[in-house]
Amino acid sequence: MSLNIHPSYPSFRSVMAEHPLTRIAGAHSALGGLIAEQVGFQAVWASSFEISAARCLPDASLLSMTDYLEAAANIQKALTVPVVADCDTGFGNSMNVAYMVAEYERAGITAVCMEDKIFPKMNSFAAAAHTLLDAGDFAHKIETAKKAQRSEDFFVIARTEAMISGLGVEEALKRCATYADAGADAVLVHSKKATKDEVLEFLDQWDNRLPVVVVPTTYPDWHADEAHAAGVSAVIYANQGLRATITSLRTTLGSIYQTGHSAHLEDSISEVKDVFALQRLNQWQEFTA
């Protein structure tokens, strides 16, 4: 089989149309994204939290749009499923949003997500103030993104942090209605409560004008099928891969250091040939034959 240097992939919009519940896994590298695809996820979330953490920096608007774009593009180049790019607040004002859409589209990204916090933002789960941008101003960002896109397939997710900031479900509903009016393709509602109750309250009152995306980080017991039955169209497992990597690396490397060898681990870690397979080494070597 010849190597496909430029693998094709569907747009995120078409994936959403094909899968009534689209399951998305967070990643910060092409390797993590490819593993997510191989185990069955229909899309990959280029997580600003994971991308920042991979550089040992907080998820607090420290990295530039170029940093996040490069990471998302590198992930997309390795996959045959679409990447959804976490674009924080849009990297500035509406002019920045227009530039962001142009650059992400040019890189082959078919979906982006923006949140309605002020810039610079802080990670939703951090102990900090989470001040929201005026809903009308954020709606203008959404309108700008939709005007700037070249392809009709380009997909813009409007994320409200109303519940994260403590403003509650009613404010989240009002904001999402405003963002729908502005042309968003879906809304993402985020909660840091320990249960799904706040999100369920939102779903009970939402008019289904747009698909709803959720991120069940703090309420991990919510089964995907149950979420879909409640009205969810897409679920993002935004950082579990990163957290698993940290645990595995700490355990594995700590054990090697303590024992002075790795013999006892060889049966429980991937073989080098598994790495070669992910790299498609055999296919690349066809060029030297």
ChimeraX commands (.cxc) that place a marker at each C-alpha (Angstrom):
marker #1 position 0.00,0.00,0.00 radius 0.5
marker #1 position 1.39,3.41,-0.95 radius 0.5
marker #1 position 1.85,6.08,1.66 radius 0.5
marker #1 position -0.82,8.76,1.66 radius 0.5
marker #1 position 1.19,11.85,2.52 radius 0.5
marker #1 position -1.92,14.02,2.46 radius 0.5
marker #1 position -4.70,11.94,4.04 radius 0.5
marker #1 position -8.22,13.14,3.35 radius 0.5
marker #1 position -10.75,13.64,6.11 radius 0.5
marker #1 position -14.37,14.74,6.34 radius 0.5
marker #1 position -15.38,18.12,7.67 radius 0.5
marker #1 position -16.55,18.29,11.25 radius 0.5
marker #1 position -19.96,19.41,9.98 radius 0.5
marker #1 position -20.34,16.20,7.99 radius 0.5
marker #1 position -19.22,14.11,10.97 radius 0.5
marker #1 position -21.86,15.78,13.14 radius 0.5
marker #1 position -24.47,15.05,10.49 radius 0.5
marker #1 position -23.44,11.39,10.29 radius 0.5
marker #1 position -23.17,10.73,14.04 radius 0.5
marker #1 position -26.14,11.75,16.21 radius 0.5
marker #1 position -23.70,11.69,19.12 radius 0.5
marker #1 position -20.20,12.72,18.11 radius 0.5
marker #1 position -17.52,11.65,20.57 radius 0.5
marker #1 position -14.39,13.78,20.68 radius 0.5
marker #1 position -11.10,13.19,22.54 radius 0.5
marker #1 position -8.65,15.87,23.61 radius 0.5
marker #1 position -5.06,15.81,22.40 radius 0.5
marker #1 position -2.01,18.03,22.26 radius 0.5
marker #1 position 0.03,16.07,19.71 radius 0.5
marker #1 position -0.43,14.15,16.49 radius 0.5
marker #1 position 0.44,10.96,18.37 radius 0.5
marker #1 position -2.35,11.44,20.89 radius 0.5
marker #1 position -4.77,12.42,18.16 radius 0.5
marker #1 position -3.97,9.35,16.08 radius 0.5
marker #1 position -4.47,7.04,19.04 radius 0.5
marker #1 position -7.85,8.70,19.71 radius 0.5
marker #1 position -8.83,8.07,16.10 radius 0.5
marker #1 position -7.66,4.46,16.21 radius 0.5
marker #1 position -9.76,3.62,19.27 radius 0.5
marker #1 position -12.87,5.04,17.61 radius 0.5
marker #1 position -13.35,8.74,18.37 radius 0.5
marker #1 position -15.00,10.61,15.52 radius 0.5
marker #1 position -13.05,13.84,16.06 radius 0.5
marker #1 position -10.15,15.22,18.08 radius 0.5
marker #1 position -10.17,18.31,20.29 radius 0.5
marker #1 position -6.96,20.35,19.97 radius 0.5
marker #1 position -7.13,21.33,23.62 radius 0.5
marker #1 position -5.60,24.64,24.70 radius 0.5
marker #1 position -5.26,23.14,28.19 radius 0.5
marker #1 position -3.31,20.15,26.88 radius 0.5
marker #1 position -1.24,22.18,24.42 radius 0.5
marker #1 position -0.26,24.60,27.20 radius 0.5
marker #1 position 0.43,21.80,29.66 radius 0.5
marker #1 position 2.68,20.05,27.14 radius 0.5
marker #1 position 4.91,23.11,27.43 radius 0.5
marker #1 position 4.52,23.25,31.23 radius 0.5
marker #1 position 2.61,26.51,31.00 radius 0.5
marker #1 position -0.79,27.41,32.46 radius 0.5
marker #1 position -3.85,27.58,30.26 radius 0.5
marker #1 position -4.08,31.35,30.64 radius 0.5
marker #1 position -3.68,32.88,27.17 radius 0.5
marker #1 position 0.11,32.76,27.45 radius 0.5
marker #1 position 0.66,30.97,24.15 radius 0.5
marker #1 position -0.07,32.76,20.90 radius 0.5
marker #1 position -2.53,31.90,18.17 radius 0.5
marker #1 position 0.43,30.68,16.14 radius 0.5
marker #1 position 1.38,28.20,18.89 radius 0.5
marker #1 position -2.13,26.76,19.08 radius 0.5
marker #1 position -2.58,26.76,15.31 radius 0.5
marker #1 position 0.67,24.88,14.75 radius 0.5
marker #1 position -0.36,22.22,17.28 radius 0.5
marker #1 position -3.84,21.82,15.76 radius 0.5
marker #1 position -2.48,21.66,12.21 radius 0.5
marker #1 position 0.12,19.05,13.14 radius 0.5
marker #1 position -2.60,16.92,14.71 radius 0.5
marker #1 position -4.86,17.27,11.69 radius 0.5
marker #1 position -2.11,16.27,9.24 radius 0.5
marker #1 position -1.84,12.85,10.90 radius 0.5
marker #1 position -5.56,12.06,11.00 radius 0.5
marker #1 position -8.45,10.98,8.83 radius 0.5
marker #1 position -10.97,12.44,11.29 radius 0.5
marker #1 position -11.47,16.19,11.78 radius 0.5
marker #1 position -9.87,18.35,14.44 radius 0.5
marker #1 position -11.94,20.78,16.48 radius 0.5
marker #1 position -9.62,23.58,17.54 radius 0.5
marker #1 position -9.97,25.11,20.99 radius 0.5
marker #1 position -9.39,28.80,20.23 radius 0.5
marker #1 position -10.01,30.23,23.70 radius 0.5
marker #1 position -11.50,33.73,23.34 radius 0.5
marker #1 position -10.60,34.09,19.67 radius 0.5
marker #1 position -7.17,35.56,20.48 radius 0.5
marker #1 position -8.39,39.13,20.87 radius 0.5
marker #1 position -11.12,41.25,19.33 radius 0.5
marker #1 position -13.22,40.66,16.24 radius 0.5
marker #1 position -10.36,41.61,13.93 radius 0.5
marker #1 position -8.27,38.87,15.57 radius 0.5
marker #1 position -11.17,36.46,15.13 radius 0.5
marker #1 position -11.35,37.15,11.40 radius 0.5
marker #1 position -7.63,36.48,11.09 radius 0.5
marker #1 position -7.94,33.35,13.21 radius 0.5
marker #1 position -10.66,31.89,10.99 radius 0.5
marker #1 position -8.66,32.62,7.84 radius 0.5
marker #1 position -5.52,30.98,9.21 radius 0.5
marker #1 position -7.24,27.92,10.69 radius 0.5
marker #1 position -9.17,27.32,7.48 radius 0.5
marker #1 position -5.98,27.68,5.47 radius 0.5
marker #1 position -4.40,25.01,7.69 radius 0.5
marker #1 position -7.24,22.57,6.98 radius 0.5
marker #1 position -9.09,22.91,10.28 radius 0.5
marker #1 position -12.84,22.64,9.73 radius 0.5
marker #1 position -14.14,23.57,13.20 radius 0.5
marker #1 position -13.20,26.03,15.93 radius 0.5
marker #1 position -14.58,26.80,19.37 radius 0.5
marker #1 position -14.53,30.20,21.08 radius 0.5
marker #1 position -15.56,31.03,24.65 radius 0.5
marker #1 position -17.22,34.16,25.99 radius 0.5
marker #1 position -14.64,35.17,28.60 radius 0.5
marker #1 position -12.62,38.33,28.43 radius 0.5
marker #1 position -9.05,38.13,27.13 radius 0.5
marker #1 position -6.75,36.93,28.68 radius 0.5
marker #1 position -8.74,33.98,29.94 radius 0.5
marker #1 position -7.95,31.53,32.75 radius 0.5
marker #1 position -8.66,27.79,32.65 radius 0.5
marker #1 position -12.22,27.09,33.74 radius 0.5
marker #1 position -11.23,24.88,36.66 radius 0.5
marker #1 position -8.61,27.23,38.09 radius 0.5
marker #1 position -9.32,29.15,41.30 radius 0.5
marker #1 position -9.69,32.57,39.69 radius 0.5
marker #1 position -12.21,35.12,38.54 radius 0.5
marker #1 position -13.91,34.10,35.29 radius 0.5
marker #1 position -15.21,37.38,33.95 radius 0.5
marker #1 position -17.41,37.14,30.89 radius 0.5
marker #1 position -17.41,39.39,27.86 radius 0.5
marker #1 position -20.63,41.25,27.18 radius 0.5
marker #1 position -22.94,38.86,25.33 radius 0.5
marker #1 position -23.46,41.31,22.48 radius 0.5
marker #1 position -19.72,41.76,22.02 radius 0.5
marker #1 position -19.17,38.02,21.93 radius 0.5
marker #1 position -22.06,37.62,19.48 radius 0.5
marker #1 position -20.21,40.08,17.23 radius 0.5
marker #1 position -17.19,37.76,17.37 radius 0.5
marker #1 position -19.41,34.89,16.23 radius 0.5
marker #1 position -20.84,37.00,13.41 radius 0.5
marker #1 position -17.32,37.95,12.37 radius 0.5
marker #1 position -16.18,34.32,12.34 radius 0.5
marker #1 position -19.08,33.31,10.11 radius 0.5
marker #1 position -18.47,36.23,7.73 radius 0.5
marker #1 position -14.76,35.43,7.53 radius 0.5
marker #1 position -15.11,31.75,6.67 radius 0.5
marker #1 position -14.58,30.72,3.06 radius 0.5
marker #1 position -16.16,27.26,3.13 radius 0.5
marker #1 position -19.80,26.68,3.96 radius 0.5
marker #1 position -18.64,23.61,5.86 radius 0.5
marker #1 position -16.62,25.60,8.40 radius 0.5
marker #1 position -18.13,25.06,11.85 radius 0.5
marker #1 position -18.12,27.59,14.70 radius 0.5
marker #1 position -18.93,26.46,18.26 radius 0.5
marker #1 position -19.91,29.18,20.72 radius 0.5
marker #1 position -18.93,28.25,24.26 radius 0.5
marker #1 position -20.52,29.95,27.23 radius 0.5
marker #1 position -18.79,30.06,30.59 radius 0.5
marker #1 position -21.86,31.45,32.34 radius 0.5
marker #1 position -22.14,28.49,34.68 radius 0.5
marker #1 position -18.38,28.44,35.28 radius 0.5
marker #1 position -18.52,32.09,36.34 radius 0.5
marker #1 position -21.42,31.41,38.75 radius 0.5
marker #1 position -24.08,33.24,36.72 radius 0.5
marker #1 position -26.21,30.13,36.44 radius 0.5
marker #1 position -28.37,28.32,33.93 radius 0.5
marker #1 position -30.65,31.24,33.03 radius 0.5
marker #1 position -27.72,33.37,31.95 radius 0.5
marker #1 position -26.31,30.43,29.98 radius 0.5
marker #1 position -29.64,30.04,28.16 radius 0.5
marker #1 position -29.85,33.75,27.34 radius 0.5
marker #1 position -26.31,33.83,26.04 radius 0.5
marker #1 position -26.67,30.71,23.93 radius 0.5
marker #1 position -29.85,32.12,22.36 radius 0.5
marker #1 position -27.94,35.29,21.50 radius 0.5
marker #1 position -25.08,33.27,20.01 radius 0.5
marker #1 position -27.53,31.23,17.96 radius 0.5
marker #1 position -28.98,34.47,16.58 radius 0.5
marker #1 position -25.42,35.52,15.69 radius 0.5
marker #1 position -24.96,32.44,13.49 radius 0.5
marker #1 position -23.14,29.91,15.69 radius 0.5
marker #1 position -23.31,26.34,14.44 radius 0.5
marker #1 position -23.44,24.80,17.93 radius 0.5
marker #1 position -23.21,25.86,21.55 radius 0.5
marker #1 position -20.96,24.42,24.22 radius 0.5
marker #1 position -22.14,24.63,27.82 radius 0.5
marker #1 position -19.55,24.13,30.52 radius 0.5
marker #1 position -19.96,23.37,34.21 radius 0.5
marker #1 position -17.54,22.61,37.01 radius 0.5
marker #1 position -20.17,21.14,39.31 radius 0.5
marker #1 position -19.58,17.61,40.59 radius 0.5
marker #1 position -22.84,16.42,39.01 radius 0.5
marker #1 position -24.50,16.82,35.62 radius 0.5
marker #1 position -27.57,18.49,37.15 radius 0.5
marker #1 position -26.72,22.02,36.00 radius 0.5
marker #1 position -26.20,20.86,32.43 radius 0.5
marker #1 position -29.40,18.81,32.52 radius 0.5
marker #1 position -31.30,21.90,33.66 radius 0.5
marker #1 position -29.93,23.77,30.69 radius 0.5
marker #1 position -30.89,20.97,28.30 radius 0.5
marker #1 position -34.42,20.78,29.72 radius 0.5
marker #1 position -34.98,24.44,28.82 radius 0.5
marker #1 position -32.97,24.66,25.60 radius 0.5
marker #1 position -35.12,24.96,22.47 radius 0.5
marker #1 position -32.88,22.70,20.35 radius 0.5
marker #1 position -32.16,25.51,17.89 radius 0.5
marker #1 position -28.55,24.32,17.75 radius 0.5
marker #1 position -26.61,21.20,18.73 radius 0.5
marker #1 position -25.28,21.20,22.28 radius 0.5
marker #1 position -21.72,20.15,23.13 radius 0.5
marker #1 position -20.68,19.17,26.67 radius 0.5
marker #1 position -17.39,18.52,28.44 radius 0.5
marker #1 position -18.03,16.09,31.35 radius 0.5
marker #1 position -14.73,16.57,33.18 radius 0.5
marker #1 position -16.10,17.08,36.69 radius 0.5
marker #1 position -19.09,14.77,36.23 radius 0.5
marker #1 position -17.34,11.79,34.59 radius 0.5
marker #1 position -20.04,9.22,35.42 radius 0.5
marker #1 position -22.42,10.59,32.77 radius 0.5
marker #1 position -22.59,7.88,30.13 radius 0.5
marker #1 position -22.44,9.12,26.55 radius 0.5
marker #1 position -25.73,7.41,25.67 radius 0.5
marker #1 position -27.47,9.09,28.61 radius 0.5
marker #1 position -26.08,12.45,27.57 radius 0.5
marker #1 position -27.39,11.94,24.04 radius 0.5
marker #1 position -30.82,10.95,25.34 radius 0.5
marker #1 position -30.88,14.20,27.33 radius 0.5
marker #1 position -30.24,16.26,24.18 radius 0.5
marker #1 position -26.45,16.35,23.79 radius 0.5
marker #1 position -25.08,16.15,20.24 radius 0.5
marker #1 position -21.34,15.99,21.00 radius 0.5
marker #1 position -19.27,15.13,24.04 radius 0.5
marker #1 position -15.63,16.13,24.52 radius 0.5
marker #1 position -13.29,14.16,26.78 radius 0.5
marker #1 position -10.99,17.13,26.88 radius 0.5
marker #1 position -8.05,16.19,29.08 radius 0.5
marker #1 position -8.26,12.57,30.18 radius 0.5
marker #1 position -5.54,11.53,27.73 radius 0.5
marker #1 position -3.11,14.09,29.11 radius 0.5
marker #1 position -3.88,13.10,32.69 radius 0.5
marker #1 position -3.40,9.41,31.87 radius 0.5
marker #1 position -0.08,10.21,30.22 radius 0.5
marker #1 position 1.14,12.04,33.32 radius 0.5
marker #1 position 0.19,9.13,35.56 radius 0.5
marker #1 position 1.76,6.54,33.26 radius 0.5
marker #1 position 5.00,8.47,32.77 radius 0.5
marker #1 position 5.36,9.15,36.47 radius 0.5
marker #1 position 4.77,5.51,37.36 radius 0.5
marker #1 position 6.94,4.05,34.60 radius 0.5
marker #1 position 9.91,6.36,34.91 radius 0.5
marker #1 position 9.77,6.28,38.69 radius 0.5
marker #1 position 9.85,2.50,38.66 radius 0.5
marker #1 position 12.83,2.43,36.30 radius 0.5
marker #1 position 14.71,4.87,38.47 radius 0.5
marker #1 position 13.96,2.95,41.66 radius 0.5
marker #1 position 14.83,-0.49,40.31 radius 0.5
marker #1 position 17.68,0.52,38.04 radius 0.5
marker #1 position 16.29,-1.34,35.02 radius 0.5
marker #1 position 13.14,-1.68,32.92 radius 0.5
marker #1 position 12.90,-5.45,32.54 radius 0.5
marker #1 position 9.86,-5.71,34.80 radius 0.5
marker #1 position 7.97,-3.19,32.66 radius 0.5
marker #1 position 8.59,-4.50,29.17 radius 0.5
marker #1 position 5.42,-6.60,29.09 radius 0.5
marker #1 position 3.24,-3.65,30.13 radius 0.5
marker #1 position 4.53,-0.90,27.81 radius 0.5
marker #1 position 4.30,-0.60,24.05 radius 0.5
marker #1 position 6.91,-2.30,21.94 radius 0.5
marker #1 position 9.13,-0.27,19.63 radius 0.5
marker #1 position 7.33,-1.87,16.69 radius 0.5
marker #1 position 4.11,-0.25,17.91 radius 0.5
marker #1 position 5.80,3.13,17.66 radius 0.5
marker #1 position 6.98,2.26,14.15 radius 0.5
marker #1 position 3.38,1.43,13.20 radius 0.5
marker #1 position 2.12,4.79,14.45 radius 0.5
marker #1 position 4.89,6.47,12.46 radius 0.5
marker #1 position 3.92,4.41,9.37 radius 0.5
marker #1 position 7.62,3.64,9.06 radius 0.5
marker #1 position 7.16,0.77,6.60 radius 0.5
marker #1 position 5.20,3.01,4.25 radius 0.5
marker #1 position 7.76,5.79,4.46 radius 0.5
marker #1 position 10.51,3.32,3.71 radius 0.5
marker #1 position 8.83,2.57,0.39 radius 0.5
marker #1 position 10.34,5.84,-0.83 radius 0.5
marker #1 position 13.84,4.43,-0.34 radius 0.5
marker #1 position 13.15,1.10,-2.06 radius 0.5
marker link #1:1,2 radius 0.2
marker link #1:2,3 radius 0.2
marker link #1:3,4 radius 0.2
marker link #1:4,5 radius 0.2
marker link #1:5,6 radius 0.2
marker link #1:6,7 radius 0.2
marker link #1:7,8 radius 0.2
marker link #1:8,9 radius 0.2
marker link #1:9,10 radius 0.2
marker link #1:10,11 radius 0.2
marker link #1:11,12 radius 0.2
marker link #1:12,13 radius 0.2
marker link #1:13,14 radius 0.2
marker link #1:14,15 radius 0.2
marker link #1:15,16 radius 0.2
marker link #1:16,17 radius 0.2
marker link #1:17,18 radius 0.2
marker link #1:18,19 radius 0.2
marker link #1:19,20 radius 0.2
marker link #1:20,21 radius 0.2
marker link #1:21,22 radius 0.2
marker link #1:22,23 radius 0.2
marker link #1:23,24 radius 0.2
marker link #1:24,25 radius 0.2
marker link #1:25,26 radius 0.2
marker link #1:26,27 radius 0.2
marker link #1:27,28 radius 0.2
marker link #1:28,29 radius 0.2
marker link #1:29,30 radius 0.2
marker link #1:30,31 radius 0.2
marker link #1:31,32 radius 0.2
marker link #1:32,33 radius 0.2
marker link #1:33,34 radius 0.2
marker link #1:34,35 radius 0.2
marker link #1:35,36 radius 0.2
marker link #1:36,37 radius 0.2
marker link #1:37,38 radius 0.2
marker link #1:38,39 radius 0.2
marker link #1:39,40 radius 0.2
marker link #1:40,41 radius 0.2
marker link #1:41,42 radius 0.2
marker link #1:42,43 radius 0.2
marker link #1:43,44 radius 0.2
marker link #1:44,45 radius 0.2
marker link #1:45,46 radius 0.2
marker link #1:46,47 radius 0.2
marker link #1:47,48 radius 0.2
marker link #1:48,49 radius 0.2
marker link #1:49,50 radius 0.2
marker link #1:50,51 radius 0.2
marker link #1:51,52 radius 0.2
marker link #1:52,53 radius 0.2
marker link #1:53,54 radius 0.2
marker link #1:54,55 radius 0.2
marker link #1:55,56 radius 0.2
marker link #1:56,57 radius 0.2
marker link #1:57,58 radius 0.2
marker link #1:58,59 radius 0.2
marker link #1:59,60 radius 0.2
marker link #1:60,61 radius 0.2
marker link #1:61,62 radius 0.2
marker link #1:62,63 radius 0.2
marker link #1:63,64 radius 0.2
marker link #1:64,65 radius 0.2
marker link #1:65,66 radius 0.2
marker link #1:66,67 radius 0.2
marker link #1:67,68 radius 0.2
marker link #1:68,69 radius 0.2
marker link #1:69,70 radius 0.2
marker link #1:70,71 radius 0.2
marker link #1:71,72 radius 0.2
marker link #1:72,73 radius 0.2
marker link #1:73,74 radius 0.2
marker link #1:74,75 radius 0.2
marker link #1:75,76 radius 0.2
marker link #1:76,77 radius 0.2
marker link #1:77,78 radius 0.2
marker link #1:78,79 radius 0.2
marker link #1:79,80 radius 0.2
marker link #1:80,81 radius 0.2
marker link #1:81,82 radius 0.2
marker link #1:82,83 radius 0.2
marker link #1:83,84 radius 0.2
marker link #1:84,85 radius 0.2
marker link #1:85,86 radius 0.2
marker link #1:86,87 radius 0.2
marker link #1:87,88 radius 0.2
marker link #1:88,89 radius 0.2
marker link #1:89,90 radius 0.2
marker link #1:90,91 radius 0.2
marker link #1:91,92 radius 0.2
marker link #1:92,93 radius 0.2
marker link #1:93,94 radius 0.2
marker link #1:94,95 radius 0.2
marker link #1:95,96 radius 0.2
marker link #1:96,97 radius 0.2
marker link #1:97,98 radius 0.2
marker link #1:98,99 radius 0.2
marker link #1:99,100 radius 0.2
marker link #1:100,101 radius 0.2
marker link #1:101,102 radius 0.2
marker link #1:102,103 radius 0.2
marker link #1:103,104 radius 0.2
marker link #1:104,105 radius 0.2
marker link #1:105,106 radius 0.2
marker link #1:106,107 radius 0.2
marker link #1:107,108 radius 0.2
marker link #1:108,109 radius 0.2
marker link #1:109,110 radius 0.2
marker link #1:110,111 radius 0.2
marker link #1:111,112 radius 0.2
marker link #1:112,113 radius 0.2
marker link #1:113,114 radius 0.2
marker link #1:114,115 radius 0.2
marker link #1:115,116 radius 0.2
marker link #1:116,117 radius 0.2
marker link #1:117,118 radius 0.2
marker link #1:118,119 radius 0.2
marker link #1:119,120 radius 0.2
marker link #1:120,121 radius 0.2
marker link #1:121,122 radius 0.2
marker link #1:122,123 radius 0.2
marker link #1:123,124 radius 0.2
marker link #1:124,125 radius 0.2
marker link #1:125,126 radius 0.2
marker link #1:126,127 radius 0.2
marker link #1:127,128 radius 0.2
marker link #1:128,129 radius 0.2
marker link #1:129,130 radius 0.2
marker link #1:130,131 radius 0.2
marker link #1:131,132 radius 0.2
marker link #1:132,133 radius 0.2
marker link #1:133,134 radius 0.2
marker link #1:134,135 radius 0.2
marker link #1:135,136 radius 0.2
marker link #1:136,137 radius 0.2
marker link #1:137,138 radius 0.2
marker link #1:138,139 radius 0.2
marker link #1:139,140 radius 0.2
marker link #1:140,141 radius 0.2
marker link #1:141,142 radius 0.2
marker link #1:142,143 radius 0.2
marker link #1:143,144 radius 0.2
marker link #1:144,145 radius 0.2
marker link #1:145,146 radius 0.2
marker link #1:146,147 radius 0.2
marker link #1:147,148 radius 0.2
marker link #1:148,149 radius 0.2
marker link #1:149,150 radius 0.2
marker link #1:150,151 radius 0.2
marker link #1:151,152 radius 0.2
marker link #1:152,153 radius 0.2
marker link #1:153,154 radius 0.2
marker link #1:154,155 radius 0.2
marker link #1:155,156 radius 0.2
marker link #1:156,157 radius 0.2
marker link #1:157,158 radius 0.2
marker link #1:158,159 radius 0.2
marker link #1:159,160 radius 0.2
marker link #1:160,161 radius 0.2
marker link #1:161,162 radius 0.2
marker link #1:162,163 radius 0.2
marker link #1:163,164 radius 0.2
marker link #1:164,165 radius 0.2
marker link #1:165,166 radius 0.2
marker link #1:166,167 radius 0.2
marker link #1:167,168 radius 0.2
marker link #1:168,169 radius 0.2
marker link #1:169,170 radius 0.2
marker link #1:170,171 radius 0.2
marker link #1:171,172 radius 0.2
marker link #1:172,173 radius 0.2
marker link #1:173,174 radius 0.2
marker link #1:174,175 radius 0.2
marker link #1:175,176 radius 0.2
marker link #1:176,177 radius 0.2
marker link #1:177,178 radius 0.2
marker link #1:178,179 radius 0.2
marker link #1:179,180 radius 0.2
marker link #1:180,181 radius 0.2
marker link #1:181,182 radius 0.2
marker link #1:182,183 radius 0.2
marker link #1:183,184 radius 0.2
marker link #1:184,185 radius 0.2
marker link #1:185,186 radius 0.2
marker link #1:186,187 radius 0.2
marker link #1:187,188 radius 0.2
marker link #1:188,189 radius 0.2
marker link #1:189,190 radius 0.2
marker link #1:190,191 radius 0.2
marker link #1:191,192 radius 0.2
marker link #1:192,193 radius 0.2
marker link #1:193,194 radius 0.2
marker link #1:194,195 radius 0.2
marker link #1:195,196 radius 0.2
marker link #1:196,197 radius 0.2
marker link #1:197,198 radius 0.2
marker link #1:198,199 radius 0.2
marker link #1:199,200 radius 0.2
marker link #1:200,201 radius 0.2
marker link #1:201,202 radius 0.2
marker link #1:202,203 radius 0.2
marker link #1:203,204 radius 0.2
marker link #1:204,205 radius 0.2
marker link #1:205,206 radius 0.2
marker link #1:206,207 radius 0.2
marker link #1:207,208 radius 0.2
marker link #1:208,209 radius 0.2
marker link #1:209,210 radius 0.2
marker link #1:210,211 radius 0.2
marker link #1:211,212 radius 0.2
marker link #1:212,213 radius 0.2
marker link #1:213,214 radius 0.2
marker link #1:214,215 radius 0.2
marker link #1:215,216 radius 0.2
marker link #1:216,217 radius 0.2
marker link #1:217,218 radius 0.2
marker link #1:218,219 radius 0.2
marker link #1:219,220 radius 0.2
marker link #1:220,221 radius 0.2
marker link #1:221,222 radius 0.2
marker link #1:222,223 radius 0.2
marker link #1:223,224 radius 0.2
marker link #1:224,225 radius 0.2
marker link #1:225,226 radius 0.2
marker link #1:226,227 radius 0.2
marker link #1:227,228 radius 0.2
marker link #1:228,229 radius 0.2
marker link #1:229,230 radius 0.2
marker link #1:230,231 radius 0.2
marker link #1:231,232 radius 0.2
marker link #1:232,233 radius 0.2
marker link #1:233,234 radius 0.2
marker link #1:234,235 radius 0.2
marker link #1:235,236 radius 0.2
marker link #1:236,237 radius 0.2
marker link #1:237,238 radius 0.2
marker link #1:238,239 radius 0.2
marker link #1:239,240 radius 0.2
marker link #1:240,241 radius 0.2
marker link #1:241,242 radius 0.2
marker link #1:242,243 radius 0.2
marker link #1:243,244 radius 0.2
marker link #1:244,245 radius 0.2
marker link #1:245,246 radius 0.2
marker link #1:246,247 radius 0.2
marker link #1:247,248 radius 0.2
marker link #1:248,249 radius 0.2
marker link #1:249,250 radius 0.2
marker link #1:250,251 radius 0.2
marker link #1:251,252 radius 0.2
marker link #1:252,253 radius 0.2
marker link #1:253,254 radius 0.2
marker link #1:254,255 radius 0.2
marker link #1:255,256 radius 0.2
marker link #1:256,257 radius 0.2
marker link #1:257,258 radius 0.2
marker link #1:258,259 radius 0.2
marker link #1:259,260 radius 0.2
marker link #1:260,261 radius 0.2
marker link #1:261,262 radius 0.2
marker link #1:262,263 radius 0.2
marker link #1:263,264 radius 0.2
marker link #1:264,265 radius 0.2
marker link #1:265,266 radius 0.2
marker link #1:266,267 radius 0.2
marker link #1:267,268 radius 0.2
marker link #1:268,269 radius 0.2
marker link #1:269,270 radius 0.2
marker link #1:270,271 radius 0.2
marker link #1:271,272 radius 0.2
marker link #1:272,273 radius 0.2
marker link #1:273,274 radius 0.2
marker link #1:274,275 radius 0.2
marker link #1:275,276 radius 0.2
marker link #1:276,277 radius 0.2
marker link #1:277,278 radius 0.2
marker link #1:278,279 radius 0.2
marker link #1:279,280 radius 0.2
marker link #1:280,281 radius 0.2
marker link #1:281,282 radius 0.2
marker link #1:282,283 radius 0.2
marker link #1:283,284 radius 0.2
marker link #1:284,285 radius 0.2
marker link #1:285,286 radius 0.2
marker link #1:286,287 radius 0.2
marker link #1:287,288 radius 0.2
marker link #1:288,289 radius 0.2
view
